[in-house]
Amino acid sequence: MPVTVDTKKVVAVGEILNDKHKPLAERFRALFTLRNIGGQTAIDCITACFSDPSALLKHELAYCLGQMLDTYAIPALVAVLKDVDQEPMVRHEAGLLLN
């Protein structure tokens, strides 16, 4: 039986991920929760965080998108790879996941 996911709850977790005032540990927990939930809403929440100043967090965003094995994430990963303003390690991770 398929699991029903409450979109409002997914968005609430995404808000934690994207809140620059929250501690990184809390934001990482939100990221991994979104990765585990999966689906388009979770991917949209993760993708929205690529404007964050933390290269470490953005590297993990790309890594988690790749782990989700969802074709919906491919355009986001391509955009990160093409964005020359992203840190090299972030772009590298996005590129690895597209192979």
Contacts in CASP RR format, 6 or more apart in sequence:
PFRMAT RR
TARGET T0000
AUTHOR 0000-0000-0000
METHOD contacts of the structure
MODEL  1
MPVTVDTKKVVAVGEILNDKHKPLAERFRALFTLRNIGGQTAIDCITACF
SDPSALLKHELAYCLGQMLDTYAIPALVAVLKDVDQEPMVRHEAGLLLN
5 37 0 8 1.000
5 38 0 8 1.000
5 39 0 8 1.000
5 41 0 8 1.000
7 41 0 8 1.000
10 34 0 8 1.000
10 37 0 8 1.000
10 41 0 8 1.000
10 42 0 8 1.000
10 45 0 8 1.000
11 41 0 8 1.000
11 45 0 8 1.000
13 30 0 8 1.000
13 33 0 8 1.000
13 34 0 8 1.000
13 37 0 8 1.000
13 42 0 8 1.000
13 45 0 8 1.000
14 30 0 8 1.000
14 34 0 8 1.000
14 42 0 8 1.000
14 45 0 8 1.000
14 46 0 8 1.000
14 48 0 8 1.000
15 45 0 8 1.000
16 22 0 8 1.000
16 26 0 8 1.000
16 27 0 8 1.000
16 29 0 8 1.000
16 30 0 8 1.000
17 27 0 8 1.000
17 30 0 8 1.000
17 31 0 8 1.000
17 34 0 8 1.000
17 45 0 8 1.000
17 46 0 8 1.000
17 49 0 8 1.000
18 45 0 8 1.000
18 48 0 8 1.000
18 49 0 8 1.000
18 52 0 8 1.000
19 27 0 8 1.000
20 52 0 8 1.000
20 53 0 8 1.000
24 54 0 8 1.000
24 56 0 8 1.000
24 57 0 8 1.000
27 57 0 8 1.000
28 57 0 8 1.000
28 60 0 8 1.000
31 46 0 8 1.000
31 49 0 8 1.000
31 57 0 8 1.000
31 60 0 8 1.000
31 61 0 8 1.000
31 64 0 8 1.000
32 64 0 8 1.000
34 42 0 8 1.000
34 45 0 8 1.000
34 46 0 8 1.000
34 64 0 8 1.000
35 42 0 8 1.000
35 46 0 8 1.000
35 64 0 8 1.000
35 67 0 8 1.000
35 68 0 8 1.000
38 68 0 8 1.000
38 70 0 8 1.000
39 68 0 8 1.000
39 70 0 8 1.000
39 72 0 8 1.000
40 70 0 8 1.000
40 72 0 8 1.000
42 68 0 8 1.000
43 65 0 8 1.000
43 68 0 8 1.000
43 70 0 8 1.000
43 72 0 8 1.000
43 73 0 8 1.000
43 76 0 8 1.000
46 61 0 8 1.000
46 64 0 8 1.000
46 65 0 8 1.000
46 73 0 8 1.000
46 76 0 8 1.000
47 61 0 8 1.000
47 65 0 8 1.000
47 73 0 8 1.000
47 76 0 8 1.000
49 57 0 8 1.000
49 58 0 8 1.000
49 61 0 8 1.000
50 58 0 8 1.000
50 61 0 8 1.000
50 76 0 8 1.000
50 79 0 8 1.000
50 80 0 8 1.000
50 83 0 8 1.000
50 86 0 8 1.000
50 90 0 8 1.000
52 58 0 8 1.000
55 87 0 8 1.000
55 89 0 8 1.000
55 90 0 8 1.000
58 80 0 8 1.000
58 86 0 8 1.000
58 87 0 8 1.000
58 90 0 8 1.000
59 87 0 8 1.000
59 89 0 8 1.000
59 90 0 8 1.000
59 93 0 8 1.000
61 90 0 8 1.000
62 77 0 8 1.000
62 80 0 8 1.000
62 90 0 8 1.000
62 93 0 8 1.000
62 94 0 8 1.000
62 95 0 8 1.000
62 97 0 8 1.000
63 93 0 8 1.000
63 97 0 8 1.000
65 73 0 8 1.000
65 76 0 8 1.000
65 77 0 8 1.000
65 94 0 8 1.000
65 97 0 8 1.000
66 73 0 8 1.000
66 77 0 8 1.000
66 97 0 8 1.000
74 98 0 8 1.000
77 94 0 8 1.000
77 95 0 8 1.000
77 97 0 8 1.000
77 98 0 8 1.000
78 94 0 8 1.000
78 98 0 8 1.000
80 86 0 8 1.000
80 90 0 8 1.000
80 91 0 8 1.000
80 94 0 8 1.000
81 91 0 8 1.000
81 94 0 8 1.000
81 95 0 8 1.000
81 98 0 8 1.000
83 91 0 8 1.000
84 91 0 8 1.000
86 94 0 8 1.000
END
